[in-house]
Amino acid sequence: MSSSFRSCFMLSGFVLAYFAYLILGALVFSAIERPVEESLKADMSALKAEFLNLSCINASALETFLQRVLKANKYGVSVLENSTLRTNWDLASSLFFANTMVTTVGYGHTTPLSDIGKAFSIVYALFGVPFTMLVLTICVQRLMYPLTYGPIAICQRRAGLRPRGASVVHFIVLIFLVVLCFFVVPSLVFRYGHTTPLSDIGKAFSIVYALFGVPFTMLVLTICVQRLMYPLTYGPIAICQRRAGLRPRGASVVHFIVLIFLVVLCFFVVPSLVFSAIEESWSFLDAFYFCFISLCTIGLGDFVPAEKPGQSLRSLYKISVMVYLFVGLMVMFLVLRTFHKLADVHGWTAFLQLPSCEEEEDKEPIIQSEDSESNETEKTSIRPLASGSQVSYNTIHR
């Protein structure tokens, strides 16, 4: 089997498996949540009829009615007459929700209603998010040459551009096409209507702020994790090899199991106990669900801390949650890098034709920078000649 055929076969298999995983999740979500949604709709209809039959509406009755209506609306259930026929958990809607879960988009309009649905969301995203990242990485690896290396090489050959100039021209054209095809055209078609900023200035600022903020956050997280990789990954693995006499594969597995246990304990179980104690309306499952959805960057928004009226030390509580989320994201990134290292040791990345964890750049890059070209020229100029090519007096014709 040739390498290109094996690569295409593997890519097709992963894509088909990914779509099968989405359909499986949609079927399970629909089976779990649709009966609960129908029950909630029936309760809302009864509540509406009971409220309309009241002869005298006081402030307490109105407040109770509004609280239950707003709570149901948070789960996508409305008391309006034209909204009772619509369901959020048919197969298409469930498929859309499953996709927003595993891609960590998390619009938040549709959220699990039952505890079983929340627990299944945790398990489904636990496997689905890494699976999505794996499929995206495999697809991007196959697209890098035809969409990046190839066009840059064409710019160098046909336009006579240097590597730096060709890479800049290619990047500008790529950004233009991406903005046109994935931002401008879809914005004329799709209108979700759940945007938090109210003003146009706020929406524009949100775009600009995220445009710079998201890459900056990733840069900071990457720098922090790079500094933590040796004391928390390479160092402990080396200690397991020296003191326990384990081979690299065994040491990496033992280290990864211990790391997962500590992360789950310190960033999921303990915070869940704290949140369930502070937030009176949250159960332990609700708090664990909030921690998992937040640290996986899904962020459905159905559970938000420090929103209870009269919350004591609300500002300090908010800041503490911000610190927890940032440190938790850094630890999740560390877990991913450690798993990448584990995959390198066991040969999984080589099997999937993916770059290794320690591979910062190609050994023989397709695009050589101008500095490397000049260095190669200098090295060639000062390199000693081979013995057979050196001039001898005996070869001079007299």
C-alpha positions in Angstrom: 0.0 0.0 0.0 1.5 3.4 -1.1 1.9 6.2 1.4 -0.5 8.5 -0.3 -3.2 5.9 -0.6 -2.7 5.0 3.1 -3.0 8.6 4.0 -6.2 9.2 2.1 -7.7 5.9 3.4 -6.9 7.0 7.0 -8.3 10.5 6.5 -11.5 9.1 5.0 -11.8 6.6 7.9 -11.4 9.3 10.5 -13.9 11.6 8.8 -16.5 8.9 8.6 -16.0 7.8 12.2 -16.3 11.5 13.2 -19.7 11.9 11.5 -20.8 8.6 13.0 -19.8 9.9 16.4 -21.9 13.1 15.8 -25.0 11.1 14.7 -24.6 8.7 17.7 -24.5 11.7 20.1 -27.5 13.3 18.4 -29.6 10.2 18.8 -28.7 9.8 22.4 -29.3 13.5 23.2 -32.7 13.4 21.4 -33.7 10.3 23.3 -32.7 11.7 26.7 -33.8 15.3 26.4 -36.9 15.3 24.2 -39.2 13.7 26.8 -37.9 16.1 29.4 -38.6 19.0 27.1 -42.1 17.9 26.4 -42.8 17.6 30.1 -41.4 21.1 30.7 -43.6 22.5 27.9 -46.7 20.9 29.5 -45.7 22.5 32.8 -45.3 25.9 31.2 -48.7 25.6 29.4 -50.3 24.7 32.7 -48.5 27.6 34.5 -49.7 30.0 31.8 -53.3 28.9 32.1 -53.2 29.1 35.9 -51.7 32.6 35.7 -54.4 33.8 33.2 -57.2 32.4 35.4 -56.1 34.5 38.4 -58.7 37.1 39.3 -56.2 39.3 41.0 -52.6 39.4 40.1 -50.3 40.5 42.9 -46.5 41.1 42.9 -45.7 37.7 44.4 -47.6 35.8 41.8 -46.1 37.8 39.0 -42.6 37.3 40.3 -43.1 33.6 40.6 -44.5 33.4 37.1 -41.6 35.3 35.6 -39.0 33.3 37.5 -40.3 30.0 36.1 -40.7 31.5 32.6 -37.2 32.8 32.5 -35.8 29.6 33.9 -37.6 27.6 31.2 -36.5 30.1 28.5 -32.9 29.5 29.6 -33.4 25.9 28.4 -35.0 27.0 25.1 -38.6 26.5 26.2 -41.0 29.4 25.7 -44.6 30.0 26.9 -45.5 31.7 23.6 -48.2 30.0 21.6 -46.2 29.9 18.4 -43.2 28.4 20.1 -44.9 25.3 21.6 -44.7 23.4 18.3 -41.0 23.9 17.9 -38.6 21.4 19.5 -35.0 21.8 20.4 -34.3 18.1 20.5 -35.3 16.6 17.1 -32.5 14.8 15.2 -31.3 17.9 13.3 -31.3 20.1 16.4 -29.6 17.4 18.5 -27.0 17.0 15.7 -26.3 20.7 15.8 -26.0 20.7 19.6 -23.6 17.7 19.5 -21.5 19.6 16.9 -21.3 22.7 19.0 -20.3 20.6 22.0 -17.3 18.7 20.4 -16.1 21.8 18.5 -16.3 23.9 21.8 -18.4 26.5 20.0 -21.2 26.3 22.6 -23.9 28.8 21.6 -25.8 28.1 24.8 -29.3 28.5 23.3 -29.9 24.7 23.8 -28.7 23.1 27.0 -29.3 19.8 28.6 -32.4 19.7 30.8 -31.9 16.5 32.8 -29.1 15.3 35.1 -28.6 12.3 32.7 -28.2 14.7 29.8 -25.6 16.7 31.7 -23.7 13.6 32.7 -23.8 12.3 29.1 -22.6 15.8 27.9 -19.5 15.5 30.1 -18.7 12.0 28.8 -19.5 12.8 25.2 -17.3 15.9 25.2 -14.6 14.1 27.1 -14.0 11.9 24.0 -15.5 14.2 21.4 -13.3 17.3 21.9 -10.0 15.4 21.6 -11.4 13.4 18.7 -12.4 16.6 16.9 -9.0 18.1 17.5 -7.4 14.9 16.1 -9.6 15.0 13.0 -8.9 18.7 12.4 -5.2 18.2 12.8 -5.1 15.3 10.3 -7.1 17.3 7.8 -4.9 20.4 8.2 -1.8 18.3 7.8 -3.1 17.1 4.5 -4.1 20.6 3.4 -0.8 22.3 4.3 1.0 21.5 1.1 -1.7 22.3 -1.5 -2.8 25.4 0.3 0.4 26.8 1.9 3.7 25.3 0.8 2.6 24.8 -2.8 1.3 28.4 -3.4 4.4 29.9 -1.7 6.7 27.9 -3.9 4.7 29.0 -6.9 5.1 32.7 -5.8 8.8 32.1 -5.5 9.2 30.4 -8.9 6.8 32.4 -11.1 6.9 35.8 -9.5 10.5 35.7 -8.5 9.8 36.6 -4.9 12.0 35.8 -2.0 10.7 33.4 0.7 9.8 36.2 3.1 7.9 38.2 0.4 6.2 35.1 -1.0 5.0 34.1 2.5 3.6 37.6 3.2 1.8 37.7 -0.2 0.4 34.2 0.4 -0.8 35.1 3.9 -2.6 38.3 2.7 -4.4 36.4 0.0 -5.3 33.6 2.4 -6.7 36.0 5.0 -8.7 37.8 2.3 -10.2 34.5 1.0 -11.0 33.3 4.6 -12.7 36.5 5.6 -14.7 36.6 2.3 -15.7 32.9 2.3 -16.1 32.3 6.1 -17.2 35.6 7.5 -18.7 38.0 4.9 -20.8 35.5 2.9 -22.0 33.5 6.0 -22.9 36.8 7.8 -25.3 37.6 4.9 -27.0 34.2 5.4 -26.9 33.2 9.0 -28.4 35.3 11.8 -28.5 33.5 15.1 -29.8 36.5 17.1 -28.2 35.5 20.5 -25.5 38.2 20.4 -24.8 39.6 23.9 -23.6 43.1 22.9 -26.6 45.4 22.3 -24.9 48.2 20.3 -23.1 48.1 16.9 -20.1 49.7 18.6 -20.1 46.9 21.2 -20.3 44.2 18.5 -17.5 45.8 16.5 -15.3 46.1 19.6 -16.0 42.4 20.5 -14.7 41.4 17.1 -11.6 43.5 17.4 -11.0 42.5 21.0 -11.4 38.8 20.3 -9.3 39.1 17.2 -6.3 40.1 19.2 -7.3 38.6 22.6 -7.7 35.0 21.5 -4.3 34.6 19.9 -2.7 36.5 22.8 -4.4 34.2 25.3 -3.1 31.2 23.4 0.4 32.7 23.3 0.4 33.3 27.0 -0.9 29.8 27.7 1.7 28.3 25.3 4.5 30.2 27.0 3.3 29.1 30.5 2.9 25.4 29.5 6.3 25.4 27.8 7.9 26.4 31.1 5.8 23.7 33.0 6.6 20.8 30.6 9.9 19.9 32.2 9.1 20.1 35.9 5.7 18.5 35.4 6.2 16.1 32.5 9.8 15.4 31.3 11.2 15.5 34.9 8.7 13.1 36.5 9.0 10.7 33.5 12.8 10.7 33.9 12.5 10.1 37.6 10.1 7.1 37.0 12.7 5.7 34.6 15.7 6.1 36.9 14.2 5.2 40.3 11.5 2.7 39.3 13.5 1.2 36.5 10.6 1.6 34.0 11.0 1.8 30.3 10.0 5.1 28.5 6.6 3.7 27.5 5.7 2.5 31.0 7.0 5.6 32.6 5.0 7.9 30.4 1.8 5.8 31.0 2.3 5.9 34.8 3.0 9.6 34.7 -0.1 10.4 32.6 -2.4 8.4 34.9 -1.1 10.2 38.0 -1.4 13.6 36.2 -5.0 12.9 35.1 -5.9 11.9 38.7 -4.4 15.0 40.2 -6.0 17.3 37.6 -9.4 15.7 38.0 -9.1 16.0 41.8 -7.7 19.5 42.0 -9.6 21.2 39.1 -12.8 19.3 38.9 -13.8 17.5 42.2 -12.6 20.1 44.7 -13.9 23.1 42.8 -17.2 21.3 42.3 -17.5 20.9 46.0 -16.7 24.6 46.5 -19.2 25.8 43.9 -21.9 23.5 45.1 -21.4 24.9 48.6 -21.4 28.5 47.5 -24.1 28.3 44.9 -27.2 27.1 46.8 -29.1 26.1 43.7 -26.3 24.0 42.3 -25.9 20.3 42.9 -22.5 18.6 42.8 -23.3 17.4 39.3 -24.3 20.9 38.2 -21.0 22.3 39.6 -18.9 19.5 38.0 -20.8 20.1 34.7 -19.9 23.8 35.0 -16.2 23.1 35.6 -16.0 20.7 32.7 -17.9 22.8 30.2 -15.9 25.9 31.2 -12.4 24.3 31.1 -13.2 22.6 27.8 -14.0 26.2 26.5 -17.5 25.0 25.4 -19.2 27.6 27.7 -22.9 26.9 27.1 -23.8 29.6 29.7 -26.5 27.7 31.4 -24.6 27.9 34.7 -22.9 31.1 35.6 -21.4 31.7 39.1 -21.9 34.8 41.3 -25.3 35.6 39.7 -27.4 35.1 42.8 -28.9 38.4 44.2 -27.1 39.6 47.4 -24.1 37.4 46.8 -21.5 38.2 49.5 -18.1 39.3 48.3 -19.3 39.1 44.8 -16.3 41.0 43.2 -13.8 38.7 45.0 -15.8 35.7 44.0 -15.8 36.7 40.3 -12.0 37.4 40.3 -11.4 34.0 42.0 -13.4 32.3 39.3 -11.4 34.2 36.6 -8.1 33.0 38.1 -9.5 29.4 38.4 -10.5 29.4 34.7 -7.1 30.7 33.5 -5.1 28.3 35.6 -7.5 25.5 34.6 -7.1 26.2 30.9 -3.3 26.2 31.3 -3.5 22.8 33.1 -5.8 21.4 30.4 -3.3 22.6 27.8 -0.6 20.9 29.8 -2.6 17.6 29.8 -2.9 17.8 26.0 0.8 18.4 25.5 1.6 15.5 27.9 -0.8 13.2 26.0 1.0 14.3 22.8 4.3 13.3 24.4 2.7 9.9 25.4 1.5 9.4 21.8 5.1 10.1 20.6 6.6 7.5 22.8 4.1 4.9 21.7 4.4 5.8 18.1 0.9 6.9 17.6 1.8 10.3 16.0 4.1 8.5 13.5 1.3 6.1 12.6 -1.1 9.0 12.0 1.6 11.0 10.2 1.4 13.9 12.6 4.2 16.1 13.9 5.8 15.0 17.2 5.6 17.0 20.4 9.2 18.1 20.3 9.2 18.9 16.6 9.3 22.6 16.4 10.2 22.8 12.7 10.9 20.4 9.9 14.4 19.0 9.6 14.4 19.9 5.9 11.9 22.8 5.5 10.1 23.2 2.3 10.5 27.0 2.5 14.0 28.1 3.5 14.5 31.6 4.9 16.9 34.1 3.5 19.1 33.8 6.6 19.4 30.1 6.2 20.2 30.5 2.5 23.0 33.0 3.3 24.3 30.7 6.1 24.4 27.8 3.7 26.3 29.9 1.2 28.8 31.0 3.8 29.3 27.4 4.9 29.8 26.3 1.3 32.3 29.0 0.7 34.5 28.2 3.7 34.1 24.4 3.3 37.5 22.7 2.4 37.8 21.2 -1.0 37.9 17.5 -1.4 41.3 15.9 -1.9 40.5 14.9 -5.5 39.4 18.4 -6.5 42.4 20.3 -5.1 44.9 21.7 -7.7 48.3 20.0 -7.9 51.4 21.3 -9.6 51.7 18.0 -11.4 48.5 18.7 -13.3 49.7 22.0 -14.8 50.8 21.7 -18.4 54.3 22.9 -19.0 
